[in-house]
Amino acid sequence: MRVVCISDTHLRHDFPVPTGDILIHAGDLTLKGDEQELEKACHWLDSLDFRYTVVIAGNHDWLFQREPEEAQRIAAFYGLFYLQDEEVNINGLKIYGTPWQPNFCNWAFNVDTEGELADHYSNIPLDTDILITHCPPRGTLDQAIRSHHTMFTEPGDVMYENVGSTSLHDVWRMIFPRLHVFGHIHEAHGVKQYEFSDETRYQVNASICDERYRPVHKPVVIDL
């Protein structure tokens, strides 16, 4: 089963998307998150060559929080599987999606404490094959640029900090899904893999846009 992973496209659709069986979008389809933007993003996703497309909301995707019935109607109209604290089974793969994340500038699906996040993440089934979250787990592909070169002596120097969720990291370690897809931290795009004798498991920051909202990162292709 070929899974293509993207996230944080923010309506910047001018990049090539490889074909596969399942397309996963880990949130931030939009910029302002209104109905018109969501229609545009869902129409684009529907135009891609996949049998199944699974999406969750990100912190920019306000319509899913403010008008959930309308947002879910739009996603369903375009044939997308939208997951919000729920699971879908596709060809035997149990896929669970949740949008909640640490507080970030008072955007959508933010919670104030790791305890609240732990409550949301506690609903993730232990037998999940593919986990989709918007935010990364603490310490994995979650380094955000704290400040640019203006405060450093050498031009181009940057300082990074880990901004992922500690409770998500704990839950991931307990479940250890075959694939964990997230985004949110644009500059941390990448793949981490864990080798076993019989299979490889993956964590993927699938952000397409960089920190300047340019669609410079490539989709990540994982064969399960």
N, C-alpha and C positions, 0 to 999 in steps of 0.2 A: 504494500500500500504506500503510494508516494504522497507525502504530505508537504505542501508548500506553505511556508510561514511568513506572514507580513504583519506589521503593526505600525501605528503612528504615520499613516499616509497623509492625513490632514488635507484631503482633496488634491494632493499633488500626485496625479495619476500618470504623469509622463515618464514612466519607467517600464521596462519589460518584465512580464510575469511569466515564468515557465509554466508549462502544463503539469497536471498531476491528477490524483484522485480526489484529494481533500484540500481545500484552501482554508487556512485558519487566519483570521484577522483578530489580533489581540487588543483592539481598542484604539481610540482616537482616529476614527474615520473622518472626523470633521474638524473645523476650527472653532466656530461659535456654537455649534451644536443645535442649530435650528432645523425646522422641518425641511426647508429647501435644500440645505446642505446635506441632510441625511438622505433625501431622495437622490441627490446627485451621486453620493457615495455608494448607495445600494445599487443604483442603476449600473455603475461602473463594475462593481463586484459581479453582478449578474451577467455582464458581458464577457467575463473571463471563462476560459475553457476548463471548467471543473464540474464534476457530477454533484459534489457536496461543497457547500461553503458555510463555515461556522464562524460566527462573530460574537464578540463581547463588546461592551461599552468601555470607553476610557474617560479620563477626567474632562475632556473637551466635549464629550457627547451628551450634552445636557438634556436633550429631548427624552432620552431613555429614563432619566430620573424625574423630570418635571411632568412629562406627559407619556408615561410608559405604554399605555394602550395604543396611542397613536404611533409611537416609535416602533413598537412591535408589529403593528399592522403594516407599516412600510416595509420592514425587514421581511415579513412573511410574504408580502405581495411579490417581492423579487426572489422568492424561493430560498431565503437565507435561514439557517438555523441560528437564532439568537439565544444565547445562554446567559441567564442571570441567576446565579446560585442554583444551577440545575444541570442535568446530565442528558446527553443524547448518545444512543448506541448506533454506530455506523459500521456495518460489516464486522461486527464483533468487537470493535474498539469502543471502550467506554470513555467518552469525552465530557469533561466537566469544566464549566466556565464561571468565573466570578469577577466582577469589576472593582471590588473595594480595595482601597489603598490608603497609605498614611496621608494625613492632611497636607495638601499642596496648594497653597494660594487660594484656598476656599473654592476649589473647582468641584466638579461633579464626583459623586461616589467617594468622597473623602470621609474618613473617620479620625477622631482626635487621638485615640490611644491604641496601643498594640493589643490591649485587652479586648477592645471592641473588634479589632481585626481578627483576633483569635476566635471570637464567637462566630464570625462569618466563615472563617476557614475551617472551623470544626465540622461544617456540613459536608465537606469534601469526602466522598466515599473512599475507603481504603483501597478498593480495587480499581481505582481510576487508572486508565492507560495513558490518556493525554489530558494534562491539566493546562487550562488557559487562564491566566490572570493578566491584569493590565500592568501592575507594578512587579518589579523583580523581587526575589528573596534577598535578604540582607547578605552582602558579601559575594554575590554572584552576578556579574554583568550589570552592576548597579552604580557604577562610579559616575557621578555627575560633576560637571565643571563648576567649581565653586566661584572662581574669579579668573578673569583673563589677565593679560600681561601688564595692565596698567599699575598693578600693585607689586610688580616684580622688577628686579634690576635687568634681567635678560628678556628681550622681546620674545614673545611666543611661549614663555613659561606659563603653565597653568597649574592650579591646585584642584585636586579631586577629593570627593568625599563619598562614602558609601551611604546610599539613601534608601535602600530596599527595606522590606519588612522582616523583622526578626521572627515574628510569629509565623509568617509564610515560610521562612526557612525551616523552622521547626516542623511544620506540617509536611513540607516537601520531603524532609529526611525520613519522616515516618511512613509516608506513602511511597516515595521513590518511584514516581510514574515513569513510564517508558519515554515520555516526551513532556517537557514543561515549556510552554510558549508564553512570552510576555514582551513588554516593550517599555513605554513611558520615558525611560532615560535614553534619549536619542543617541548620545555620544558613546553609549556602552554597547552598541550593536555587536553581536558576535555569537559564537556557539561554544558551549562547554560539553564535553562528552566523557562518559564513564565506561570503560571497557570491561566486559565480563567474558567468560569462556564461550557463552552461547549467544550473547547479544550486546549491543551498545545502547546506552541510554543517554538522553540529551536534555540540556537546558539551552534555550534559545532566546536571546533578545533580538526580536525581529523588526526593530524600528527601521523604517525606510528613510525617514527624514533625519538629517543631522540637527545639531543644536540651532542652526539658522533656518530650519524648515526647508532645506533643499533635499530632494529625493535622491540621495547619492548612494545609499546602501542597497545591496542586492537582497532579494528574497532568499530565504534559507530553505533548502530542499532536504527533507529527511525521508529515508526509506525505512519503513517499519515492516 
